[in-house]
Structure formats: structure tokens, C-alpha cells
Amino acid sequence: MANNKGSLRSTIAVSLTNYLDAGAIVAGASGLTLWQNYLGLSEVHLGWLNFISANCLGAALGAIIGGFLADKYGRKFIFTYNLLVYMLGVLTVMFSVNFPMLLCGFLITGISVGVGVPASWTYISESSEVNNRGRNICISQMSWGFGPMCILLLGMLFAPGGYLFSWVESLAHTIGGADLTVNAVNVFSSRIVFFSLFIVAFIAWNLQRGLQESAEFVATKNSGQKAGLMDNIKVLFQNSIAVKTVCFLATIYLTWNLVASVMGFFQPHIYETAGGVSNEQANWMNCIQWAIIVGVTFIVSKLIDKVKHKAIYIFGLLVAICAWVVIVTIGVNGRAGLWLFAILWGVQGGSSPQIFYALWGSELFPAKFRAGAQGLMFFIVRGLSAVWGLIFTIIYGENGEGFTVAAFCMIALLAISLIVGIIGCPNTRCKPLDQITRERYGDTV
């Protein structure tokens, strides 16, 4: 087992994957209205961008591929090559001049995000000490919150009316000529934001490819067990405990993520259309919300290895439900309701089911198919989230007229996640991974 400082360093390096995951989602979200105006996109077009992005289908496809590749070839194999694909994706978005090109860039980026997530969460758990595994997962989630916060800050600085927009205008006219339309100039702010993701991805790629392979993966490989894709899928689906675990984790994560994926991609757009605020104001509110998420996650990181997981889990989902109750009571047309919702949603984000999905998903499966199982669940969750994103745009309407109906749907989904989580919450806190595996599967896996 790596020492404490070593596991912390590797956690930080791998956690940049979460920065890039959430960053890609929010970079698209913060500039969504700008791309819509530039390319003349409808709400249906926006739904398709969400459908194939890092928020949904792209990540789903990448996850099921990346999870099983990580179990067959190793976690480091993913770290060595995957971010090269991510960089290609964000470059495609940066240079997009039509909807198909933009769609392709979102898809490539999304696939890369999906490939990296199961390997990163698995690696963090496998390289952590038993008394700080939860902490390290929370650090990873802090990166998931820190990324959007930084992206939104950049978006606001470069957005039309932002402090650095004059520089954006100058750059746009230098590259595109003096006859660029207003919308073509404005969208350059989003192109610059995506370029910042390219830079972070390049740094992360250099850090991650220098990591040592997971000791648990090496031990499993040296044991002579088969690690082929079909072998691992067969073992996973033939083991009743593993199947039940997949159902449990997929349910608590899916029902929460159906809500969170919509908010992650459409939130600034919702604030602008249903809340009636400007693009800059929407991004400020979203940025503050992500700062709250980071702060609350930091507090949770100090508690998660000491306090019962069920208590934190219940707290997070109760706050999430309260946030949506605000929508159906106070509404988001006034500033008070909008700010209260943003603050509550930020608090729940710091103690959300995603933290426990990442933690339990890497604890409750044997090393042999640990990443593959996570990839499968991520595929299910993000794939169904993609479908829900399309349905949401229909319920929501062109101008947010269906937002209250959507809010009731969100409350129902969060309630399911709360109930299932309470019933199935496992007792894994501060137990070694091999002990958890023996307790759940015996010596047969």
C-alpha cells in the first residue's frame, strides 16, 4: 500500500479526470446560448448536444469500453492514452463552424470522459489507505466541483459584457476578419474556454502517464486469472451478489443523475430562460453554486471516514429534495427563489450520491472486474440520462413554461434515490478492499 503522501499525490493527479469531466459539461453549458445564437439552434438541437456529450451518451459509451479495458490492460493503460482523445475532442469543439462539427466534438470528448472515469475512481480506491479511502474519493469529487467553478469564471470573464471580452473581440476579428457577425464574435468566448480544457488535459496526461500501476491490478494479473473482456462480463453477470450490487448502485446513481445531468448541462440556460437573468448573471450564480459544492465536499472529506455513510447520504438527498420543493413553492421567477435553489443545490452537491457511488462502486466489486462493473453502471446511468435529456427539453418547452412539471419529476427521482440508498447502504467504512471482497464473495472470485 502506498504511503499517505503518495496516495494523495496520485489522487490529485487522477482527480484531474473529474475536473475534465465536469469541465467539459459546464464549458458546453456556459456557452450553450452563445452556440445556439451563432448556429441558429433549436431546443431540440440543444437536447441532442446534451444527448451525445460528456453528460450522457458519449460518456456512457466510453465508460463501458474503458471499464473493461482497465480490467484487461490496467489502469495506467487508460491514463497513458485516453486524454489524447479528450484533447482531440475539445479541439474539434473549438474549431466548430456548424452543428455536425460541434456535435462530433461533444461526442469525442464525452467518450474520452467515459473511458477515464471508471479507471480513475478504481485507481484512487486501490491506491488509498483504509482510513482515507473516503477522503481521497472526496478529493476527486472536489476536483469535479473545482473544474466547473474555474470554467464558469473563465466563461464570465470572456463572455459578452465580461471584463476580458474586448480581448475576445480583438482575437475573433484577427482570426475571422472584420466582417464577423456579432454572434460569431460572441461564441469565441466559448472557444477560449474549451482551449483552457485542452491545456489542463495536456498537463493531466503528462502527470497520469507517469503513475505506477495499481498494486491490486498487478496482483490479480499475476494470479493467473483470466482477464479477457468476455471472461469478466461472464463472471460479473453469473455472480448474483455482483448483479444485485450493480442494480443497487445503478439505481441510486441513476435517479440522482437524471436530475444532476440536466442541471449540469442546462442550468445556466434554465436560469436565463425560466429565471429571466442574463448569461453573465446565470454563470455567476452557477459559479457560486460550484464554490459551495467544493466547500461542502471538503467538509465531507473530513467526516466520511469517521461518520456513518448513511447519515451523510440522507443529509445530501434531503437537501436536494428541499431545493426542488423551492421550485414548486417559491418558484425561480424571483431572485430569492433562484438564489435559495442555487445554494441548496450546491450544498447537496457536496454530499451527493455521486460521492458514494464512486466510493461504493470501487469497494463492492472484486479487483478482477471492479472497473468493468463501474463502466457498465456508468453506461447505464449516462445512457438513460441521455434519453432523459431529450425528454426534459420537451417537458421544459422553448421558454421554460413546463419547468414546474419537470420539478415534480425531479423530486420523485430524488426520493427514489433516497429510499433505495437507505435500504441498501453497505457497511464498508475503513475496511480493506480485500476484506470487503471476502465478506461479500468469499474465496470464489
C-alpha positions in Angstrom: 0.0 0.0 0.0 1.3 3.4 -0.9 2.1 5.8 1.9 -0.2 8.6 2.7 1.6 11.3 0.8 2.0 9.0 -2.2 -1.7 8.2 -2.3 -2.6 11.8 -2.0 -0.3 12.8 -4.9 -1.7 10.1 -7.1 -5.2 11.0 -6.1 -4.7 14.6 -7.2 -3.2 13.6 -10.5 -6.0 11.1 -11.3 -8.7 13.6 -10.0 -7.9 15.9 -12.9 -10.0 13.4 -14.9 -13.0 14.6 -12.8 -12.0 18.2 -13.5 -12.1 17.5 -17.2 -15.3 15.5 -17.0 -17.3 18.2 -15.2 -15.4 20.9 -17.0 -16.5 19.6 -20.4 -20.1 19.5 -19.3 -20.1 23.0 -17.9 -18.0 24.5 -20.7 -20.7 23.4 -23.1 -23.4 24.6 -20.7 -22.0 28.0 -20.0 -21.7 28.8 -23.7 -24.9 27.0 -24.8 -26.8 30.1 -25.5 -23.9 31.6 -27.5 -23.6 28.5 -29.7 -27.4 28.5 -30.1 -27.4 32.1 -31.3 -24.3 31.5 -33.5 -25.6 28.4 -35.3 -29.3 29.1 -35.0 -30.0 26.0 -32.9 -33.4 25.0 -31.5 -34.1 23.5 -28.1 -34.1 20.1 -29.8 -30.6 20.7 -31.1 -29.5 21.6 -27.6 -31.1 18.3 -26.4 -29.0 16.4 -29.0 -25.8 18.1 -27.8 -26.6 17.0 -24.3 -27.6 13.5 -25.5 -24.2 12.7 -27.0 -22.0 14.8 -24.7 -19.8 14.1 -21.7 -23.0 14.5 -19.7 -24.8 11.5 -21.3 -24.3 9.1 -24.2 -20.7 9.9 -25.1 -19.6 9.2 -21.5 -21.9 6.1 -21.4 -20.2 4.6 -24.5 -16.7 5.4 -23.2 -17.4 4.0 -19.8 -18.4 0.5 -20.8 -15.3 0.4 -23.1 -12.9 2.0 -20.7 -14.0 0.0 -17.6 -13.3 -3.4 -19.2 -10.1 -2.1 -20.9 -8.9 -1.0 -17.5 -9.5 -4.5 -16.1 -7.8 -6.2 -19.0 -4.8 -3.9 -19.7 -4.5 -2.0 -16.5 -5.5 1.4 -15.0 -2.3 3.0 -16.3 -3.1 1.9 -19.9 -6.1 4.3 -19.7 -4.1 7.1 -18.2 -1.4 6.8 -20.9 -3.7 7.2 -24.0 -7.2 8.4 -23.1 -6.5 12.1 -22.6 -5.1 12.3 -26.2 -8.7 11.5 -27.3 -10.0 14.2 -25.0 -7.7 16.8 -26.4 -8.9 15.9 -29.9 -12.5 16.3 -28.8 -12.1 19.8 -27.3 -10.1 20.9 -30.4 -12.9 19.8 -32.6 -15.4 21.9 -30.5 -13.0 24.9 -30.5 -12.9 25.0 -34.3 -16.6 24.1 -34.9 -18.4 26.2 -37.6 -21.6 24.1 -37.9 -23.8 21.9 -35.9 -22.5 18.4 -37.1 -18.9 19.5 -36.2 -20.0 20.7 -32.8 -21.9 17.5 -32.2 -18.8 15.4 -33.2 -16.6 17.4 -30.8 -19.0 16.8 -27.9 -19.2 13.1 -28.7 -15.4 12.6 -28.9 -14.9 14.5 -25.6 -17.8 12.6 -24.0 -16.4 9.2 -25.0 -13.0 10.1 -23.5 -14.6 11.3 -20.3 -16.4 7.9 -20.0 -13.3 5.9 -20.6 -11.4 7.7 -17.9 -13.9 7.8 -15.1 -14.1 4.1 -14.1 -10.3 3.7 -14.2 -9.8 6.9 -12.1 -12.2 6.0 -9.3 -10.9 2.4 -9.2 -7.3 3.6 -9.1 -8.0 6.1 -6.3 -9.6 3.4 -4.1 -6.9 0.8 -4.8 -4.1 3.2 -4.0 -5.6 4.6 -0.8 -5.1 3.6 2.8 -8.2 2.1 4.5 -8.6 5.1 6.8 -8.6 7.7 4.0 -10.2 6.0 1.0 -13.4 8.1 1.5 -11.3 11.2 1.9 -9.4 10.6 -1.4 -12.7 10.0 -3.2 -14.0 13.3 -1.9 -10.8 15.0 -3.1 -11.7 13.6 -6.5 -15.2 15.0 -6.2 -13.7 18.4 -5.1 -11.9 18.4 -8.5 -15.3 17.6 -10.0 -16.6 20.8 -8.4 -13.5 22.9 -8.8 -13.4 22.3 -12.6 -16.8 23.9 -13.3 -16.1 26.7 -10.9 -12.9 27.6 -12.9 -14.6 27.1 -16.2 -17.5 29.4 -15.2 -15.1 32.1 -14.0 -13.4 32.0 -17.4 -16.7 32.0 -19.1 -17.8 35.1 -17.3 -14.5 36.9 -17.9 -14.6 36.2 -21.6 -18.4 36.3 -22.1 -20.1 39.2 -23.9 -20.0 42.1 -21.4 -17.3 40.4 -19.4 -14.1 42.1 -18.3 -12.0 40.4 -21.0 -14.5 40.5 -23.8 -12.7 43.3 -25.6 -9.7 40.9 -25.9 -12.1 38.2 -27.2 -13.4 40.6 -29.9 -9.9 41.5 -30.9 -8.9 37.9 -31.2 -12.1 37.0 -33.1 -11.6 39.7 -35.7 -7.9 38.9 -36.1 -8.7 35.2 -36.8 -12.1 35.6 -38.6 -11.8 39.0 -40.2 -13.5 42.3 -39.6 -16.9 41.2 -41.1 -17.7 38.6 -38.4 -21.3 38.8 -37.2 -22.0 39.7 -33.5 -22.9 36.1 -32.7 -19.8 34.8 -34.4 -17.7 37.1 -32.3 -19.5 36.2 -29.1 -19.0 32.5 -29.5 -15.3 33.0 -29.4 -15.6 33.3 -25.7 -16.7 29.6 -25.5 -13.9 28.6 -27.9 -11.4 30.1 -25.5 -12.9 28.3 -22.5 -12.6 24.9 -24.4 -9.0 25.8 -25.1 -8.4 26.0 -21.3 -9.6 22.4 -21.0 -7.1 21.4 -23.7 -4.3 22.9 -21.6 -5.4 21.1 -18.4 -5.8 17.9 -20.3 -2.3 18.1 -21.6 -1.0 18.7 -18.1 -3.1 15.9 -16.7 -1.9 13.5 -19.4 1.7 14.2 -18.5 1.1 13.6 -14.8 -1.1 10.5 -15.2 1.2 8.6 -17.6 3.9 8.7 -15.0 1.9 6.9 -12.3 2.7 3.4 -11.2 0.2 0.7 -12.0 -2.3 -0.3 -9.3 -0.8 -2.9 -7.0 -4.2 -4.7 -6.8 -4.4 -4.9 -10.6 -0.8 -6.3 -10.8 -1.6 -8.9 -8.1 -4.8 -10.0 -9.9 -2.8 -10.2 -13.2 0.0 -12.2 -11.6 -2.5 -14.6 -10.1 -3.1 -16.1 -13.5 -6.9 -15.3 -13.5 -8.4 -14.7 -16.9 -8.9 -11.0 -17.6 -10.5 -11.1 -21.1 -13.4 -8.8 -21.8 -15.9 -11.7 -22.3 -14.5 -13.6 -19.3 -15.1 -10.6 -17.0 -18.5 -9.9 -18.3 -19.4 -13.6 -17.8 -18.2 -13.6 -14.2 -19.9 -10.4 -13.5 -23.3 -11.5 -14.7 -23.1 -15.0 -13.3 -22.4 -13.8 -9.8 -25.7 -13.0 -8.0 -24.1 -10.7 -5.5 -22.4 -8.7 -8.2 -25.7 -8.4 -10.2 -27.5 -7.2 -7.1 -24.8 -4.7 -6.4 -25.0 -3.3 -9.9 -28.7 -2.9 -9.6 -28.4 -1.1 -6.2 -25.6 1.3 -7.3 -27.1 1.9 -10.7 -30.5 2.8 -9.1 -29.2 5.3 -6.5 -26.8 6.9 -9.1 -29.3 6.9 -12.0 -32.2 8.5 -10.1 -29.9 11.3 -8.8 -28.0 11.7 -12.0 -31.2 12.1 -14.1 -31.6 15.3 -12.1 -28.0 16.3 -11.9 -27.2 15.7 -15.6 -30.0 18.1 -16.6 -28.7 20.7 -14.1 -25.1 20.2 -15.1 -25.8 20.9 -18.8 -28.9 23.1 -18.8 -28.6 25.1 -15.6 -27.3 28.4 -16.9 -29.8 28.1 -19.8 -32.6 27.5 -17.3 -31.6 30.4 -15.2 -31.7 32.6 -18.3 -35.0 31.4 -19.7 -37.1 30.4 -16.7 -35.3 32.7 -14.2 -35.0 35.7 -16.5 -31.4 36.6 -15.8 -28.6 37.4 -18.2 -26.0 35.0 -19.4 -23.4 36.6 -17.1 -25.7 36.6 -14.1 -26.6 32.9 -14.7 -22.9 32.0 -14.9 -22.1 33.9 -11.7 -24.9 32.1 -9.8 -23.7 28.7 -11.2 -20.1 29.6 -10.3 -21.0 30.4 -6.7 -23.0 27.2 -6.5 -20.0 25.2 -7.6 -17.9 27.0 -4.9 -20.4 25.8 -2.4 -20.1 22.3 -3.7 -16.3 22.4 -3.3 -16.6 23.8 0.2 -19.2 21.2 1.4 -17.2 18.4 -0.2 -14.1 19.5 1.7 -16.1 19.3 5.0 -17.5 15.8 4.0 -13.9 14.7 3.2 -13.1 15.3 6.9 -16.1 13.2 8.1 -16.6 10.4 5.6 -14.1 8.0 7.1 -15.3 8.8 10.6 -19.1 9.2 10.4 -21.7 6.6 9.2 -22.1 6.8 5.5 -25.9 6.6 5.7 -26.1 9.8 7.7 -24.2 11.8 5.1 -26.1 10.2 2.3 -29.5 11.0 3.8 -28.5 14.6 4.5 -27.4 15.2 0.9 -30.6 13.9 -0.6 -32.9 15.7 1.8 -31.3 19.0 0.9 -31.6 18.1 -2.8 -35.3 17.4 -2.4 -35.7 20.7 -0.5 -34.1 22.6 -3.4 -36.7 21.3 -5.8 -39.5 22.0 -3.3 -38.4 25.6 -3.5 -39.1 25.5 -7.3 -42.7 24.3 -6.8 -43.4 26.7 -3.9 -41.4 29.9 -4.3 -40.5 29.4 -8.0 -37.5 30.7 -9.8 -39.0 33.8 -11.3 -37.8 35.9 -8.4 -34.3 36.4 -7.2 -35.0 35.0 -3.7 -36.2 31.6 -5.0 -33.5 31.4 -7.6 -30.7 32.1 -5.1 -32.2 29.7 -2.5 -32.4 27.0 -5.1 -28.8 27.6 -6.2 -27.5 27.5 -2.6 -29.4 24.3 -1.6 -28.4 22.5 -4.8 -24.8 23.5 -4.1 -25.0 22.0 -0.6 -26.4 18.7 -1.8 -23.7 18.6 -4.5 -21.0 18.4 -1.8 -22.6 15.4 -0.2 -24.3 13.8 -3.2 -24.9 10.1 -4.2 -22.1 10.5 -6.7 -19.6 10.5 -3.9 -21.0 7.3 -2.5 -21.4 5.8 -6.0 -17.7 6.4 -6.6 -16.7 5.0 -3.2 -19.0 2.0 -3.0 -18.6 1.2 -6.7 -14.9 0.7 -6.1 -15.3 -1.1 -2.8 -18.2 -3.6 -3.6 -16.6 -5.4 -6.5 -13.5 -7.7 -6.7 -10.4 -6.2 -8.4 -10.9 -8.7 -11.3 -13.9 -6.8 -12.7 -14.0 -3.7 -10.5 -13.5 -1.1 -13.3 -15.6 -3.1 -15.7 -18.6 -3.1 -13.3 -18.3 0.6 -12.8 -18.1 1.1 -16.5 -21.2 -0.9 -17.0 -23.1 1.1 -14.4 -21.8 4.4 -15.8 -23.0 3.2 -19.3 -26.5 2.5 -17.9 -26.7 5.8 -16.0 -25.3 8.2 -18.6 -27.1 6.4 -21.4 -30.5 6.7 -19.7 -29.6 10.3 -18.8 -29.1 11.0 -22.4 -32.6 9.8 -23.2 -34.0 11.8 -20.2 -32.2 14.9 -21.5 -34.2 14.8 -24.7 -37.4 14.2 -22.8 -36.6 17.1 -20.5 -36.3 19.5 -23.4 -39.9 18.5 -24.4 -41.3 18.9 -20.9 -39.4 22.2 -20.3 -40.6 23.8 -23.5 -38.9 26.5 -25.6 -39.2 29.2 -22.9 -39.4 27.2 -19.7 -43.2 27.0 -19.5 -43.0 23.4 -18.3 -40.4 23.9 -15.6 -42.7 23.3 -12.7 -43.9 19.9 -14.1 -40.2 19.0 -14.6 -39.5 19.9 -11.0 -42.1 17.4 -9.7 -40.4 14.7 -11.8 -37.1 15.7 -10.2 -38.5 15.4 -6.7 -39.8 11.9 -7.4 -36.5 10.8 -8.8 -34.5 12.1 -5.8 -37.0 10.4 -3.4 -36.3 7.1 -5.1 -32.5 7.6 -4.7 -33.0 8.4 -1.0 -35.2 5.4 -0.2 -33.1 2.8 -2.1 -29.9 4.3 -0.6 -31.3 4.0 3.0 -32.3 0.4 2.4 -29.1 -0.8 0.7 -26.3 1.3 2.3 -23.3 -1.0 2.9 -21.0 -1.2 5.9 -17.6 -0.7 4.3 -16.1 2.2 6.1 -12.4 1.8 6.9 -12.3 -1.9 5.8 -9.5 -3.1 3.4 -10.7 -3.8 -0.1 -9.7 -7.5 0.1 -11.6 -7.9 3.3 -14.8 -6.4 1.7 -14.3 -8.8 -1.2 -14.0 -11.8 1.0 -17.0 -10.8 3.1 -19.2 -10.4 0.0 -17.9 -13.0 -2.3 -15.9 -15.5 -0.2 -12.9 -17.0 -1.9 -14.6 -18.0 -5.1 -14.0 -14.8 -7.1 
